[in-house]
Amino acid sequence: MQREYPEAPLVGVGAVLVQAGRVLLIRRGTEPMKGRWSIPGGLVELGESLTDAVRRECLEETGLTVEPVALVELLDRIHREQTQVRYHYVIADYLCRVTGGVPQAGSDAAELYWASPAEWNSPGPLNLDPVTVRVVEAGWQLARQHNIA
């Protein structure tokens, strides 16, 4: 599967993990967005359901077992270089409840950080992409509705 300059969009998942009034962010260890803070996630494997993929990706990247609760958003992430599409992902982001595990960066996550609403909503050191802020905020609101926050 060719991630860079693909022939077709790739399907991915992301997870908004809420616990103790904070949302878990990862610092990406690989492209695209290497070094930037985002939510955990990755590509769906052939034959894998979206919810199974989000469980697997969370375990691989964060060491946490999760239960997907609700779909937050379905979105396109398209990164262009001049006239070419360098990356194109269609991503299903889920609100997830943490059910176990010990938080630790793994797989392509370089670092973990539990961010407060003030941190993800400000232009401070996390410097989140606007799409990430939108997804985190929507997940946070859903978490409050589901009594997870």
ZADO-1210 file (C-alpha; in nm, 4 decimals, padded with zeros to 6 digits):
<atoms>
<atom x="00.0000" y="00.0000" z="00.0000" code="MET" pos="1"/>
<atom x="00.1552" y="00.3248" z="-00.1138" code="GLN" pos="2"/>
<atom x="00.0919" y="00.6064" z="00.1371" code="ARG" pos="3"/>
<atom x="00.2877" y="00.8769" z="-00.0383" code="GLU" pos="4"/>
<atom x="00.1499" y="00.9828" z="-00.3788" code="TYR" pos="5"/>
<atom x="-00.1231" y="00.7153" z="-00.3645" code="PRO" pos="6"/>
<atom x="-00.3363" y="00.6059" z="-00.6586" code="GLU" pos="7"/>
<atom x="-00.6519" y="00.6239" z="-00.4438" code="ALA" pos="8"/>
<atom x="-00.7502" y="00.7591" z="-00.1006" code="PRO" pos="9"/>
<atom x="-00.6555" y="00.5452" z="00.1991" code="LEU" pos="10"/>
<atom x="-00.8990" y="00.4737" z="00.4833" code="VAL" pos="11"/>
<atom x="-00.7918" y="00.5625" z="00.8353" code="GLY" pos="12"/>
<atom x="-00.9280" y="00.5987" z="01.1872" code="VAL" pos="13"/>
<atom x="-00.8602" y="00.8348" z="01.4738" code="GLY" pos="14"/>
<atom x="-00.9508" y="00.8338" z="01.8418" code="ALA" pos="15"/>
<atom x="-01.0497" y="01.1101" z="02.0793" code="VAL" pos="16"/>
<atom x="-00.9594" y="00.9581" z="02.4179" code="LEU" pos="17"/>
<atom x="-01.1075" y="01.1479" z="02.7120" code="VAL" pos="18"/>
<atom x="-01.0144" y="01.0818" z="03.0730" code="GLN" pos="19"/>
<atom x="-01.0149" y="01.2964" z="03.3868" code="ALA" pos="20"/>
<atom x="-01.1071" y="01.6135" z="03.1989" code="GLY" pos="21"/>
<atom x="-00.8294" y="01.5827" z="02.9403" code="ARG" pos="22"/>
<atom x="-00.7826" y="01.4498" z="02.5864" code="VAL" pos="23"/>
<atom x="-00.4869" y="01.2310" z="02.4902" code="LEU" pos="24"/>
<atom x="-00.2685" y="01.3675" z="02.2115" code="LEU" pos="25"/>
<atom x="00.0274" y="01.2040" z="02.0405" code="ILE" pos="26"/>
<atom x="00.3285" y="01.3686" z="01.8819" code="ARG" pos="27"/>
<atom x="00.3526" y="01.2068" z="01.5403" code="ARG" pos="28"/>
<atom x="00.6759" y="01.0197" z="01.4803" code="GLY" pos="29"/>
<atom x="00.6244" y="00.9742" z="01.1046" code="THR" pos="30"/>
<atom x="00.4919" y="01.1663" z="00.8053" code="GLU" pos="31"/>
<atom x="00.2519" y="01.3130" z="00.7336" code="PRO" pos="32"/>
<atom x="00.2696" y="01.5787" z="01.0060" code="MET" pos="33"/>
<atom x="00.5824" y="01.4324" z="01.1694" code="LYS" pos="34"/>
<atom x="00.6541" y="01.6137" z="01.4963" code="GLY" pos="35"/>
<atom x="00.3042" y="01.7658" z="01.5185" code="ARG" pos="36"/>
<atom x="00.0514" y="01.6904" z="01.7915" code="TRP" pos="37"/>
<atom x="-00.2603" y="01.5009" z="01.6840" code="SER" pos="38"/>
<atom x="-00.4976" y="01.2310" z="01.8018" code="ILE" pos="39"/>
<atom x="-00.3991" y="00.8619" z="01.7914" code="PRO" pos="40"/>
<atom x="-00.4900" y="00.6734" z="01.4765" code="GLY" pos="41"/>
<atom x="-00.3783" y="00.5062" z="01.1587" code="GLY" pos="42"/>
<atom x="-00.4815" y="00.3021" z="00.8583" code="LEU" pos="43"/>
<atom x="-00.7482" y="00.0340" z="00.8459" code="VAL" pos="44"/>
<atom x="-00.6094" y="-00.3050" z="00.7479" code="GLU" pos="45"/>
<atom x="-00.7763" y="-00.5216" z="00.4833" code="LEU" pos="46"/>
<atom x="-01.0671" y="-00.7138" z="00.6385" code="GLY" pos="47"/>
<atom x="-01.0644" y="-00.5027" z="00.9558" code="GLU" pos="48"/>
<atom x="-01.3686" y="-00.3062" z="01.0718" code="SER" pos="49"/>
<atom x="-01.3355" y="00.0641" z="01.1544" code="LEU" pos="50"/>
<atom x="-01.3947" y="00.0021" z="01.5259" code="THR" pos="51"/>
<atom x="-01.1452" y="-00.2851" z="01.5365" code="ASP" pos="52"/>
<atom x="-00.8911" y="-00.0607" z="01.3623" code="ALA" pos="53"/>
<atom x="-00.9366" y="00.2185" z="01.6178" code="VAL" pos="54"/>
<atom x="-00.8921" y="-00.0316" z="01.9030" code="ARG" pos="55"/>
<atom x="-00.5740" y="-00.1725" z="01.7456" code="ARG" pos="56"/>
<atom x="-00.4258" y="00.1683" z="01.6623" code="GLU" pos="57"/>
<atom x="-00.4879" y="00.2989" z="02.0149" code="CYS" pos="58"/>
<atom x="-00.3211" y="-00.0039" z="02.1691" code="LEU" pos="59"/>
<atom x="-00.0222" y="00.0197" z="01.9319" code="GLU" pos="60"/>
<atom x="00.0281" y="00.3961" z="01.9689" code="GLU" pos="61"/>
<atom x="-00.0730" y="00.4582" z="02.3310" code="THR" pos="62"/>
<atom x="-00.0656" y="00.1261" z="02.5183" code="GLY" pos="63"/>
<atom x="-00.4335" y="00.1792" z="02.6081" code="LEU" pos="64"/>
<atom x="-00.7306" y="-00.0460" z="02.5433" code="THR" pos="65"/>
<atom x="-01.0381" y="00.1469" z="02.4368" code="VAL" pos="66"/>
<atom x="-01.4051" y="00.1090" z="02.3613" code="GLU" pos="67"/>
<atom x="-01.5321" y="00.3136" z="02.0642" code="PRO" pos="68"/>
<atom x="-01.8421" y="00.5044" z="02.1800" code="VAL" pos="69"/>
<atom x="-01.9528" y="00.7231" z="01.8874" code="ALA" pos="70"/>
<atom x="-01.8388" y="00.8519" z="01.5500" code="LEU" pos="71"/>
<atom x="-01.7158" y="01.2101" z="01.5914" code="VAL" pos="72"/>
<atom x="-01.6536" y="01.2993" z="01.2281" code="GLU" pos="73"/>
<atom x="-01.5761" y="01.1527" z="00.8864" code="LEU" pos="74"/>
<atom x="-01.3252" y="01.3712" z="00.7023" code="LEU" pos="75"/>
<atom x="-01.0720" y="01.4025" z="00.4216" code="ASP" pos="76"/>
<atom x="-00.7074" y="01.4806" z="00.4926" code="ARG" pos="77"/>
<atom x="-00.5480" y="01.5808" z="00.1625" code="ILE" pos="78"/>
<atom x="-00.1884" y="01.7062" z="00.1538" code="HIS" pos="79"/>
<atom x="-00.0757" y="01.8506" z="-00.1790" code="ARG" pos="80"/>
<atom x="00.2661" y="01.9337" z="-00.3209" code="GLU" pos="81"/>
<atom x="00.2139" y="02.1745" z="-00.6072" code="GLN" pos="82"/>
<atom x="-00.0257" y="01.9905" z="-00.8421" code="THR" pos="83"/>
<atom x="00.0234" y="01.6404" z="-00.6975" code="GLN" pos="84"/>
<atom x="-00.1571" y="01.4766" z="-00.4072" code="VAL" pos="85"/>
<atom x="00.1154" y="01.3632" z="-00.1675" code="ARG" pos="86"/>
<atom x="-00.1235" y="01.2081" z="00.0904" code="TYR" pos="87"/>
<atom x="-00.4993" y="01.1478" z="00.0838" code="HIS" pos="88"/>
<atom x="-00.6757" y="00.9854" z="00.3769" code="TYR" pos="89"/>
<atom x="-01.0460" y="00.9431" z="00.4467" code="VAL" pos="90"/>
<atom x="-01.0592" y="00.9268" z="00.8266" code="ILE" pos="91"/>
<atom x="-01.3322" y="00.8119" z="01.0650" code="ALA" pos="92"/>
<atom x="-01.2646" y="00.9728" z="01.4034" code="ASP" pos="93"/>
<atom x="-01.4268" y="00.8108" z="01.7072" code="TYR" pos="94"/>
<atom x="-01.4859" y="00.9131" z="02.0654" code="LEU" pos="95"/>
<atom x="-01.3388" y="00.6299" z="02.2734" code="CYS" pos="96"/>
<atom x="-01.3587" y="00.5345" z="02.6391" code="ARG" pos="97"/>
<atom x="-01.0329" y="00.4136" z="02.7962" code="VAL" pos="98"/>
<atom x="-01.0907" y="00.0676" z="02.9475" code="THR" pos="99"/>
<atom x="-00.7380" y="-00.0370" z="03.0479" code="GLY" pos="100"/>
<atom x="-00.3684" y="-00.0356" z="02.9801" code="GLY" pos="101"/>
<atom x="-00.0779" y="00.1870" z="03.0769" code="VAL" pos="102"/>
<atom x="-00.0203" y="00.5021" z="02.8686" code="PRO" pos="103"/>
<atom x="00.3076" y="00.4848" z="02.6776" code="GLN" pos="104"/>
<atom x="00.4120" y="00.6049" z="02.3333" code="ALA" pos="105"/>
<atom x="00.4528" y="00.3268" z="02.0809" code="GLY" pos="106"/>
<atom x="00.4342" y="00.2482" z="01.7098" code="SER" pos="107"/>
<atom x="00.4589" y="00.5806" z="01.5217" code="ASP" pos="108"/>
<atom x="00.3760" y="00.7968" z="01.8269" code="ALA" pos="109"/>
<atom x="00.6870" y="00.9738" z="01.9552" code="ALA" pos="110"/>
<atom x="00.5255" y="01.1135" z="02.2711" code="GLU" pos="111"/>
<atom x="00.1919" y="01.1249" z="02.4608" code="LEU" pos="112"/>
<atom x="00.0311" y="01.4212" z="02.6324" code="TYR" pos="113"/>
<atom x="-00.2994" y="01.4621" z="02.8203" code="TRP" pos="114"/>
<atom x="-00.4195" y="01.8088" z="02.7127" code="ALA" pos="115"/>
<atom x="-00.6750" y="02.0280" z="02.8866" code="SER" pos="116"/>
<atom x="-00.9410" y="02.2223" z="02.6917" code="PRO" pos="117"/>
<atom x="-00.7433" y="02.5448" z="02.7453" code="ALA" pos="118"/>
<atom x="-00.4352" y="02.3833" z="02.5886" code="GLU" pos="119"/>
<atom x="-00.5993" y="02.2466" z="02.2741" code="TRP" pos="120"/>
<atom x="-00.7993" y="02.5674" z="02.2214" code="ASN" pos="121"/>
<atom x="-00.5020" y="02.8048" z="02.2413" code="SER" pos="122"/>
<atom x="-00.2226" y="02.8830" z="01.9950" code="PRO" pos="123"/>
<atom x="00.0331" y="02.7721" z="02.2568" code="GLY" pos="124"/>
<atom x="00.3090" y="02.5121" z="02.2386" code="PRO" pos="125"/>
<atom x="00.0838" y="02.2294" z="02.1114" code="LEU" pos="126"/>
<atom x="00.0164" y="02.4267" z="01.7914" code="ASN" pos="127"/>
<atom x="-00.2638" y="02.1924" z="01.6817" code="LEU" pos="128"/>
<atom x="-00.3843" y="02.1866" z="01.3244" code="ASP" pos="129"/>
<atom x="-00.7313" y="02.3526" z="01.2960" code="PRO" pos="130"/>
<atom x="-00.8902" y="02.0252" z="01.1819" code="VAL" pos="131"/>
<atom x="-00.7480" y="01.8463" z="01.4861" code="THR" pos="132"/>
<atom x="-00.8855" y="02.1181" z="01.7156" code="VAL" pos="133"/>
<atom x="-01.2289" y="02.0826" z="01.5546" code="ARG" pos="134"/>
<atom x="-01.2294" y="01.7023" z="01.5971" code="VAL" pos="135"/>
<atom x="-01.1002" y="01.7181" z="01.9559" code="VAL" pos="136"/>
<atom x="-01.3594" y="01.9787" z="02.0497" code="GLU" pos="137"/>
<atom x="-01.6425" y="01.7793" z="01.8876" code="ALA" pos="138"/>
<atom x="-01.5210" y="01.4639" z="02.0646" code="GLY" pos="139"/>
<atom x="-01.5022" y="01.6523" z="02.3939" code="TRP" pos="140"/>
<atom x="-01.8641" y="01.7676" z="02.3551" code="GLN" pos="141"/>
<atom x="-01.9748" y="01.4104" z="02.2760" code="LEU" pos="142"/>
<atom x="-01.7826" y="01.2841" z="02.5797" code="ALA" pos="143"/>
<atom x="-01.9741" y="01.5248" z="02.7990" code="ARG" pos="144"/>
<atom x="-02.3033" y="01.3968" z="02.6534" code="GLN" pos="145"/>
<atom x="-02.1950" y="01.0376" z="02.7240" code="HIS" pos="146"/>
<atom x="-02.0678" y="01.1247" z="03.0762" code="ASN" pos="147"/>
<atom x="-01.7087" y="01.0353" z="02.9855" code="ILE" pos="148"/>
<atom x="-01.5448" y="01.3769" z="03.0355" code="ALA" pos="149"/>
</atoms>
